[in-house]
Amino acid sequence: MTTTAITHIAALVTNDPSLGDNSPLGLIQDAAVVIEGDRVVWTGESSKAPATDNAVDAAGRAVIPGFVDSHSHLLFAGDRTQEFNARMSGRAYTAGGIRTTVAATRAATDEELSANVARYLAEALRQGTTTFETKSGYGLTVQDEARALRIAARHTDEVTFLGAHIVSPDYADDPAGYVDLVTGPMLDACAPYARWIDVFCEKGAFDGDQARAVLTAGRAKGLHPRVHANQLGHGPGVQLAVELDAASADHCTHLTDADIDALAQSATVATLLPGAEFSTRATWPDARRILDAGATVALSTDCNPGSSFTSSMPFCIALAVRDMGMTPDEALWSATAGGAAALRRTDIGRIGPGARADLVVLDAPSHVHLAYRPGVPLVHEVWRRGERTGARKHG
Ligand SMILES: [Zn+2]
């Protein structure tokens, strides 16, 4: 197999303390990475790099692991521009929120849904995202949910069944009947395409008992739990996630001390989604409090047309540093290794021997620029599974 070295990296983030300076980011100055096929086979100081078939000069740029976006909702049609505009203009907006997207998604063809996913994935890749999770949740019928997951599975291995996003408008008067549908025929139709099962455990969506029923039914079909928890207020979501060994409790905006203790003593990752608080002018999650308790934190986009229509992990990093008490190092770790932990993956989110060759070359000498220079397109090129994509024509 052909080997390629990327040399003259000003600062390489490995996310492996033992490979670098013993910090969580495992930084190596003046570094090189050697790739063979779709894997990393060597990292170290540029001057010590082994001979390779090809070499690419990073010319003093920083290299980081590809971003792992562990929470997105990309199976949808239409958008909600008017709703956002009204919200940001201080006007009341009474149209149907998620229901608007459900209607548009049901009306879309397979080709339209697939083209939409492909478009947002390409957009995310250009911004350095090399792994993403995505969910159903805008179909809310057996057929429409299974269709969304079938299409999603063509684009990623990290597919999540979220039939329990909201109670389907078709079951407005019979929420218990909808939970029976989700845990019965809908789950049967969806499980073959999904790795994960998720539920929106929140007032106005599904309560603790309903969420437990959904997640345990999914587990019995071989799906692993993750939970939309404690976004809009306090509730049972986080503790339920920990109790069921969910890979991730997502949002975590409103946490009690008991919630934080539970997270800190578990393998459940707290996935923070600052794009949602930005886009709804809501209270920021307190990342500092969660980190200081010793819990693992991931950062993700929550990309969806209603409450967080961004695919940009660098944007989320900047928000986390500015408004959520994270250091630039912590934010980068959470957007890479943290996302990998939230997907229970060890082959991504790091750059070291055996890892998948997913990495981002930044037009900057340090990863700190991701927060220091917010909104600036700093992704010079992206390597995904050992293949160079999105290299700029010049520079
Ligand atoms: Zn979400």
Boltz pocket constraint, residues with backbone or C-beta under 6 A from the ligand:
constraints:
  - pocket:
      binder: B
      contacts: [[A, 71], [A, 72], [A, 73], [A, 228], [A, 302]]
      max_distance: 6.0
